[in-house]
Amino acid sequence: MCAVSLPGWARALCGSVLAGAFGSAQLVFVDASASLPQTGSFTENVDFADVDLDGDWDVALADGGDFGNDQNRLWLNQGAAQGGVLGAFADATASALPVFADDSRDVEFADIDDDGDYDLFVSNTSHFLNQSNRWLTNAGGAQGAALGSYVDDTGARWIGLGGPGSSLAPPAVLSAGGFIDWSCDSDFADLDGDGDLDLVQSSYGAAFGGNTPARVFTNDGAGLFVEFNPTGYQLSTTTLQGGEPGLWCEGVYAANTTDTSGASCDIATSGLDVDLADVDGDLDVDLALCARQEAPRIFANRSVENGGPLGFRDVTALAYPVGSWSGQDNMAQEFGDWDADGDLDLIGVNWPGSNELVLVAQPGGLFGLGAALPSSGGVDDELDAADFDGDGDLDLYAAAFFGADRLYRSGAAGFALAAGAGAGEPTDRSLDADAADVDNDGDYDVVCAQDAGQSERMRINVTNAADVHAPRFAVVAQLPPAQASIAPRAFRAQVLDNANVYTTWYDDVDVFVSVAGCAVAQLPARWRGGQVFRAELPGNLLGAIELVVRARDEHGNTALSAPSATSGALAPDPLSSFGSGSAGPLGVPTLQLLSAPFAGSTFHLALRGLPPFAPALVGITSGALATPLALPGLCTLNVSGALLASKSGACDAHGDFVWAIELPPGVPSGAVAYAQGFGPASGTGGNAFASSAGASIRVP
């Protein structure tokens, strides 16, 4: 257990002290900050991702903050590809990040160009010097360079800033790219349901004035971002005035509005934190915006209600109960399913005043007033959630700006302070805390961003309570029946786990698709914000469709959802049977189209009714016989002409052989081909093969 490859903090714990901690139910953290680079900076935020895709967690840091402009940093976990110690980090900034100093408040990982690696978005403030938020693109994937090295794409990723349709006043647009803003946090999700990640950028305004709007930008599918501003209204300065349009939200702007009808909204606040999640269970992603000096706001995504088009409504006064917030120091919100009932509850950091307040989710995206966390009367900046003690529910880590960070364990009676757990020190100046299993031992550790020139802290969980809890499904879409077409269909599901939503979004999620009981496809479902995952189903599926979602977390725990059923149809049916077949052990096998053969699509043809794992052959020809031809000792033949394609293989456990056929573009509508399938004979009637009747297949 005490191998020489362990870091110093782990070797120091070997022996009776560690054994005692491991043998008890007590939650124990140890300070492993010596395994971090010593920055001595003003760090506002940390975020985890596997930037080099080697299987361990790396860290990005937003530096600057109250100090002013500084270089952001990237640390690589020294396990896996680096061949060192898991959970120890080395500074890769000089080789991996562009060299520039900016005043950063937040870093967010997101795969903005859908090439499979993790890009970075940096939120900056113009408090000291006019500057923009920055786009940093991972140079791997589509860029073809080294994974985990980044290039500055700030000048290229924005579209149309200050132009027609943009709310930005042209003087606010910077010549180097981006625009003047005061941003403390940003977040990504597929807000408009088109399958790519969009952006919400907060702003607290000059001198924390709370009068500069947060903005929404939609992804064009290639990782370029255009402002979502259906009003078309353009500001004349950086501030939004009362009575002006709500830009991306229904109604006109009104500070501190309590209207929930869509007549007015408050999108210009001293916003410090953005969280995107499906809070009302309709599988689109809603928007929560915390404000330091005003009411925290929550905006319902109205895509479902609008029948597709993106739109938001300010529902703050309806969703948040009276007394759940104060007019000062509302620092952040943290979503999580605290009571494990399948919906997202919320904890407001310093709501109201100087306490952490639990809000319990109610049906329809509403929240009920809960209790304050015990011993939470200090000044906290952030909370992070994870199952630190391995019992399956979400515990909490509180990042304290003054005084020691704190750890809370969840139980039947709510949250209780985990005294003596080693979570913090009196000298902590934590502005953020993020949880991840940095040493890959099955439990969750914490890295904390430190202000005031202090180096970052890392607390390693040595409770030895490995994660054995599988993800769970809160909502799985029930798709309505649909007419088959070549256009794909979006399918969504909510996946929750005993980790925060921005760790769960790295879970491996896919969808098993079967039609009429035949397995057709296994499709990836990608994280699209909050707890929502999205897969694209073939739109040409025919008949009874069954969808099962599988989710597997980083520790290998796997869950399957209950089946979700729907159906697809196409009239007239593109398959017609003709002729006759010869029997096998289970009778005469049959051919069935599982998806329609549109030009330029993949369609599925199934040979059914053979024994499990039996050999099978299907051929497609250019002609058909007017009369079945009995071939003594062989089979009954129904097709003729040139052989266009064929496929052989073994049936599955149900006796089905499914052939996925790529039909080239340009095949004319109405074109017809002919098919027949063959399998083992029954041993009676003198045939060597069982054969299906013929099938004519028409391109719709």
N, C-alpha and C positions, 0 to 999 in steps of 0.2 A: 504493500500500500504506500510506503514511503519511498518510492522510486526516486532516483537522483534527478529525474527529469521534472519533478514537481517544483513549482516556484517556492521561494523562501517562506512565504506566509503559510503554505501548506505543510512544508517540512517542520516548521516551528510548532505546528499543532499536533504532529504525530505523537502518539502515546496516550496516556490516560485522559488527558483533557479532551482530546478529540473523540476518543472512544466514549467518554461520558456524554458528550454532546450528541454523538450519533445514536447512542443507546436510549436517549430520552425523546420525549415529544416536544421538548423545548426548541423554539426557533432561534437559531444562532447564526449571526453574521460575524465575519472577521474583516479587519481592515487590510485590504490588499493593494492599497494605493501605490506601494512601491513598485508594483508591476505595471504602472502607467508611466508614460513620459511626464516629466515634471515641467509644466508650462509656465506657472506663475503668471497667468494672464487673467483677463476678465472674461469669463466664459458664460454665455447666457443659456446655451442649449446644447444637448448631445442627442445623437440619433444613431440607431443601429441599422446596419444592412450588411449583407455579404457582398462587398463591392467587387471582389475578385472571383466570386462564385466557386470558392474552394471548400465550402461547407462549414465555415465558422463565422462568427459575428465580428464585423469591423465597426469602427466608430468615426463619425464626423462631429466636429465641434464648431459652434458659432461663437467667434471671439470678437471682442470690441465692446459692445454694450455701453455701459456708463463710462468706460475709459476713453472711447473714441475709436478711430480706425485701427484695425489690427488684422493680421493674417489669420484666416480660418485654418483649421487643421484636419488632417485625416490620419487615423491610427489603424494599422493593420494588426489583426490578431495573429500571433506568431505560431499558432497551430497549423495543421493541414499543409497548404502549399509552402508555407514558410519553414516548415520542418522543425519548429521550436516548441515552446510550451503553450498549450491551449490556455487562454485566459490571461496571457501576458501580451502587452501591446507595444509596438514600435511606431515611432513617428515617421510616416511616409509622406509628409506634406511637401517636402522639397522635390520629390520625384513624381508626385501624383496630382498636386493641385496647381492651378495657375497662381502666379505670384501677384497678389494685389492686397492692399489693406482696405477694409471697409468696416462699417460699424454694424455688426451683425447681431441680430436678436434670435434668429431661428435658422435651423437647417432641416430640410425634409427630403428624405429619399423617395423617389417614385420613378417608375419606368415610363417616362413621358412619351418615348417613341416606340414602345412595345417591341423592343428588340431583345428582351430577356435579361438585360442588366439594369442596374439601379443608378439613375441620374440624381443630381442634387439641385435643390432650389434653396437659395439663401435669402432670407428676409433681412433687409437693412433699414436703417433709419437715417433720415436727413437732419438729425438733431444738430450735428456739428458741421456737416458739409453735404450739399445736395448730392444725392446718389440714388441709385435704383436697386431693387432686388435683382438678383443675378441667377441666370441659368448656367449650370455646369453639367455638361454631357459626359457620361461615362464613355470613354474612347473605345471600349470593346464593342461586341455585338455588331450592329449595322455599320459602325464607324471603322471596324476592322483593325484597330490598334490594340494596345495593351489593356486588358480588363483592369478596372480599378484605378486607371489614370483618367484625369478629367481635363476638359477643354472649356474655356469660357465662351458660351454661345449667347450671351446676353443681347448682342446686337442682331441676332438672327431669329430668335424664338418668338418675339412679339410681332404681331401683324397689325398694321393700321393705327398705331398709337397716335392720338391727336388728329386723326383723319375723320372722314365721314363715318358715322356710327359709333365713334369713340366718345366717351364722356370726358376725356382728358382735355384740358385747355392746352393748346399747342405749346405755350411757353413752358409747361411742365414736362414736356418730352425732352429727354437728354440726347445729345448728338451721338454719344457713344452707345446708345441703346437703353431702353427702359424709360422710367419716368420718376420724378421726384415723389417720394412718399415717406411715411413714417410707419414702418411695418414691424410688428413684433411677432407675428405668427402667420403662417400660411398652411393650407392643407389641400390635398388632392382627392378627387373622387370622380366617378362617371356621373355627373349631374344630369346630363341630357339623355342618358340611356343609349348612346350610340356605340359604346364599347371601349372608348378611350378615356384617359384620365384628364379631367378638367381641374381648374385652379380657383381657389378662393384666397384672396390676398387681403389681410386685415390692414387697418391703418388707425393709429390713435391721434393723428393730426399733429401739426406743429405745436410744440410746447404742451403736449397732451391736451390740446384744445377740444378734441372729440368732435370735430366738424369736417373731417375729411372722410369721404365714403370708403368703406370696404368695397372691393370690386371682384367680379366674377369673370373668368376667362375660359372659353371653351377651346378644346383641342380640335384641330382640323383633321386629325387622324394620322398626321405625320410628325406630331410633336411641335407644331406651331400653334400659337395661342392668339385668339382674337377676343376682344372684350364682348361679353354678353350684356348688351344694353338695348333691349327691345324698344325703349322709348326714343332712341336716337338722340337724346338730349346731350349737349356738350356744355360743360361748366366754363365759366369765364376765368376762374381762379382755381386754386387747389381745394377750396371749401365748398360745401353744399349748403344752400340756404333753405330755410323753411318754405314750404310751398312749391319747391322745385321737384321735378319728377324723381321717383325712387329708383331710377336707372334699371337695376336688375330685379327689383321687387315691386309688387303691386302697390299702387297708390302714390301719393306725394310724400315728400320727406317731412316728418314732424318729430322733433326731438322728444324723447321719452313718451311716445304715443302709447296709449292703452287700447287703441282700436285694433280689432282683429277681423274686420270685415273685408280688408283689402283696400280701404279708402286711404290709409296712410301707413307709413312704415318709418322705422328709425335705422338707417344703414350707416350713419355717421356717428360713431361713438369713440370713446377712448379704448378701443378694442385691443386686448392683450393676447387673446387666445381664440383660435378657431378649431372647432371639431365638427367633422362630417360623419354622419351615421344615419341609419334608417330608424328613427325614433318612433314612428307611427305604424310600422309593420307593413307598409304597402310596397316595399321593395324598391322604392326610389330613395335617394340619399338627401337627408335634410341638413340644415346648417345651424350650428350654434355658435354664437359670437359673444365672448365675455367682454365686459366693459369695466374698466377700473373705477370710473367715477359715476357711471349711470347703471341703469338696469341691464343685466345680461339679457341678450336677445336670442330668440330662437325663431327660425324661419322654416315653414313647411314647404317642401318641394311639391309643387302642384302638378307635376307631370302626369300622374295617374288621374287626378281629377280633371285635368285639361285634355285628357285623351291623347297625350303624347308630347305636345310642345312644352319646353322648359318654362317654368315660372315659379316664383316664390311669394309667400305671404307671411307677413309678420304676425305671429300668433303668440307673442310673448305673454301678454296679459291673460290669455286663455290657458297656456301650457304651464306657466310657473305660478305656484300659489303665492298669495299675499304673505309677506313676511319671510320670503326665502332669499332675499337679497337686500343689501344696503346701498347707500349712495357713495360708498368709498371702498377702495381696496378689494374689489371683486377681481381676483387675479386670474382664475382659470376655471374650467370645468373638466371633469373626467367622467366619461361614460363607461359603464360596466354593468353586467347582470349580477348585482350584488346578492339578490335573493334567489338566484338560479331558477327563475320562473320563465325564462325565454325572452324577456324584453330588456331593453337597456334602461337602467336606472342612472342617476347622475349624482355626483358629488361636486358641490360648488366650493372652490378653494377660497377661503375667507368670506364665505356667504353665511350669514350676514355679518358684516363688521370683521371680526377676527376669528371666526370659527369655520371649520369644515362642516358643511351641512349636507346631509343625505336627502336626496329627493327620490321618491319611489315611483317608478313608472306605473301609469294607469292606462287603460285602453284608449286608443286614439291619439297617442303622442302627448298625453297630459302627464303631469307629475303631482304627486301628493307630498305634503310636508312630512319629513322624517326628523330624525334626531341629529344633533351635532356630534361629531367625533369627540370622544373624551380627550382631554389635555390638548385641545387644539386652539388655544387662545393666543398663540403667537402669530408671527407674520410668516406665512408660508407662501411659496411661489408656485408650487406644482405638486401634484400627486401622480403616482404611477401604481398600476394594479398588476398583480400576478399572484399565482398560487404558490406563495413562498414556502408553506409548510406541507405541501403535497396532499392536502385532504380534499382537493377538488373544487374548493370555492376560492373567490378572489380576495386576497389580502391587499394591504395598501402600504406604500412607502411615501412618507411626506417629506418633501424637500423644504427645509426651514432656512429662511434668509438670515435669521438671527437665532443662534442656539442650535442644539443638536437636532439632526434629522430624527424622525420617529417611524416606528413600524407598528402597523395594526394587523391583528389577526381577526379573521372573520369567523363567526360561529352562530349558533342558533339564536343568541341574544343580540346579534349585531356585531359591531366592531369593538375590540378591546385593545388597549395599548399593550404591546408586547414588551414589557419592561425587561431591561437587561439583555436585549437581543443583539446588541452591538451595532445598531443601525447608524448611530451618529456620535459626533463629538461636540462639545460646547463651542468650539471655534468654527463650526460649519457656517458657510455663507452660500448655501445651495440655492441656485436659481432653477435647476431642473434635475430630475432623476429619471432615468430610463432603465427598465428591467430587461434582461436577456440572459440566457444560459451561456455565458461567455466561455466557460471551461468545459461545456458539453458533458456535464455529469448528471444531467436530468433534472436539476432544479434551477431556480431563477436567481440571478445575481443583479447587482445594481451599480451603475456608474452615475456619478453626480457632478454636474457642472458647478464650478465655484467662481464666485465674484471676488472683487477686492484683491486681485493679484495672488490669489491662492491657487495651488495646483489642484487638479481634479481628484475626487475620491472614488475608490472602488470598494464596494462591500461584497465579499464572496459568501454565499450561502453554504454553510457547512452542516446544515441540519440533516443532510443525506436522505431527504425524503424525495425520492425520484418521482417524476411525473408518470403516473399510470392511468391518467384519465383521458379518455378519447374526446374529441370534439363532439358537439351536438348541433342539431339543426332546429333553429327557432321557427323559421318560415321557409317553406319550399313552394315555389310558384306552382299554381294549378293553371295550366294553359288551356284556353278554350279550344274547341275543335277549329280547324283551319283548312282552307282550300290550299292544296299543294301548289307550290311555286318554286322558282329557282332562288328566290331571296331567302336568306337564313332567318331563323326565328330566335329571338333572345330568350334565354331561360335564366332565372335568378334564384338564389337561395341565400338565406342568412346562416352563417356558420359562427358559432360561439365556442369558446374553449376556456380553460382555466388560466388564461393569460389575457393581457390587454389586447384591444382590437388591432393595434399596429404591430403586434407579434403574430396574432392569428392570421393576419393577411399574408404571411409567408407560408401558411399551411398548404399542403399539396391537395388540391380539390379537383375532382373530375366527375363527369356524368356518364353513366352507363345507359345507352340507348338501346331499347329492343322494340321491335315492331312485330305484332302478331306472335309474340313469344320467341322471336328470333333475335339473337344478339346482333346488332348492326354496327355500333360504334362505341368507343370510349373517348370522350372529348374533354379537353382541359377546361376547367372553370377558373377564370382569373379574378383576383381581387379587384373590386371596383369601388372601394370606399367603405369605411366603417366596418360593418360585419357582412357586407353584401359581396357575393361572388356571382360572376356572370359567365355563361357558356353560350356559344352560338350553335344551334341545332340546324341540321339540314332542313330546308323548307320544303323539300320534295317528298317527305315521308308519307307513306300511305297506310291506312288501316289503324289498328289499335296500337298506340304508342305508349310505352312505359319508360319512365325516367327514374333512375336511382342515383343519388349523389353520394359520393365517397369522399370523406375528409380524413387526411392523415397529418398529424402534427409533427414537429421536428424531432420528437422523441419516439416516433413510430406508432403512436396510439391511433387507431383507425376506427371510424364509424361509418355506417351506411344509413341513409335516410329511408323512410318509408317510401314506397313507390308513388310517383305522381303520374296520373294517367291523362291522356288526351287522345286526339285522333286527327288524322289527315285524310283528305279525299281528293279525288280528281275525276271529273266527268267529261267525256266518257272514260271508262277504265282503259288504260293503255295496254292491258294484256288481255288477249282472247285465246282460249284453248281450242284446239282442233285435233282431229284424229283420235287415236287410242294408245294406251300404254300396255306394258306387261308387268305382272305382279312380282313383287319381291317378298321378303319374309313378312312384311307388315302391310301388304297390299300394293296397289299401284302408286308409286311416288308421284308427287305433284310439283309443278313450278308455280311460284308466287312472286309478284313484284312487291318489294317492301318500300320502294321509293320510285318516283316517276322519272323517266329517262329524258329530262330536259337537255337540250344541246348545251355543252359546256359544263355539265354537272357530273357528279358521281352518283350512279344509281345502283340499287341492290336487288339482285335476283336470287331467290332461295329455292333450292331443291329440298323437298320435305318428304317425310314418311319413310326414311331408311333407318336401319338399326343404328344405335349409338356408335360413333367412331368408325362407321363403315366407309370404305372408299367411295368416292363420288366423282362424276364427270359431267360437266355442262358444256354444250357447244352452241354457238350462234352462227347461223348460216344465212345465205341470201335468198333461199327459196323454201317452198313447202310442197309436200306431196299431196295431191288431191285425194288419194286413198292411202291409208296406212299400209306399209309394206312389212309383212311378217317375214323375218329372217330366221328360218328354223335353226335352233340351237344357239341363237344369238339374242335377238330382241325384236321389238316392233319399232320400225323407223317411220318418222313423220316429217323429217326435214330433208332438204336437198340443196343443190347449188354449191357455191363456194363457202368454205369454212372461214368466217370472219374473225372469230375469236373462240377460245376454249379455256376452261379452267378445271383442274382436278385437285383433289385433296381429300381430307378426312372430314366426316361429319362431326358435329359437336356431340355433347352428351345427350342431347335431345333428338339426335338423328336429323339435324338440319345442316345443310351445306349452303353458306351464304357467300355470294360472289359480289364484290364491289367493283363496278365497271365504270371506268372513266370515259364519258362520251365526249368527243372533241367538239369545240365550238364550230358553228357553221353547218352542222347537220340539219337539213331542212325539216320544218314541221311537217308531219304526216309521213315521214320516212318510216319504213317497216322492215324489221328483221325477224328471224324465226329462231326458236330455241327448243332444245330438248335435253333432258337430263337422264343420267344412267347411274345405276348402282348394282350391288350384288343381287343375284336371283335367289329365289326361295328354294331352289332345288326341285321344283315341280314344273311340269309343263315343258321341260326340255330346253328352257332358255338359259343362256349363260349370264344374261344381264336383265335386271329390272329396268324398265324405261317409263318415263312420264309420257303423257300425251304431248303433242306439240303445242307451242305457244307463239302467237304473233305479238310482237312488241312494237308499239307505235310511238314515235316521238311526238309529244303534244305540240 
